[in-house]
Amino acid sequence: MIDLSPLAARFSRTPLAQWAASLQQQFDEKYAIGHGDLARWQHAVDSIPMLALEDIELVDALCLSGPCSVAQHAQLEQALKGLIPWRKGPFHLFGVHVDTEWRSDWKWQRVAPHLDLAGKRILDVGCGNGYYMWRMLGAGADSVVGIDPNWLFFCQFQAMCRLLPDRPVWQLPIGLEDLPPRLEGFDTVFSMGVLYHRRSPIDHLLELKDCLVKGGELVLETLVIEGQVNDVLVPEDRYAQMRNVWFLPSVPALELWLRRAGFVDVRCVDVSVTRVEEQRSTEWMRYQSLPDFLDADDPSLTIEGLPAPMRAVLVARKP
């Protein structure tokens, strides 16, 4: 069972104290419901050998190393493959290279130079398997909490915790809607790859703002299109084969949304077209990926004939 008392202790003298003290019960209730594959995934986590950690790299990559015998290497690789598919990464773990679907390190290289996370309490909404949370810790964060209701991602995070224990990083299998209103306890809130899945994007921005302390910073990354302030793409059905994509705004439109939600100092720090080298199928994620979702004759379009994925990172402050 997961013990969240260190999280409660960490936040005991912060605005998050009451919420943090209630999380163990909330987690236990969620875990009791669980998922049909949770026992199998947990077995994979439990199968990870106990290894002596000598070197930790979280700044320029996510790399853990130390003594690891041939037998332990094979056991570790088999355990981690029991948690396939791996989407965010990559991870370099005692000689095992987890080549994830996304080169999330490339995105982090585009985002990190624009942030100061030193000493910050951070919330990562839609954190996936927690890859970025470890990179945030490497960037000097005081503590990081990630939320994502996906149980496989939770188990992948627990696998990392088994190899890199006792760090102020926690993942909770809950959604943003499970947080109390007006939490107002985090210095920085990340929402990366979430907004376009929301039927009401302005409500999502308001919910994110409610998690921030006054003066806190939002880091928002989402799909965008080229265009002017009133240009927004609403897919008729699917977008790049995803059913749950609702709104793809232009950058000026997204900046306006943020201002309407009450944010100030809104700025766009990066716009990048997603390349097939950045998102693709691998040995660790064998399903279809971006190359399968683009028009074979015109990769500037999705197979639905819509603009190919382009992503922007915006930073804004809560006044």
Secondary structure, DSSP 8 states (H G I E B T S, - for coil): ----HHHHHHTTTSTTHHHHHHHHHHHHHHHHH--TTHHHHHHHHHTS------EEE-SSS-EEE----HHHHHHHHHHHHTT----S--EEETTEEE--SB-HHHHHHHHGGG---TT-EEEEET-TTSHHHHHHHHTT-SEEEEE---HHHHHHHHHHHHHS-S-SEEEES--GGGS-TT---EEEEEEES-GGG-S-HHHHHHHHHHTEEEEEEEEEEEE-BS--TT-EE--SS-BTTBS----EEBHHHHHHHHHHTT-EEEEEEEEEE--TTTB--BTTB-S--HHHHB-SS-TTBBTTSSB--EEEEEEEE--
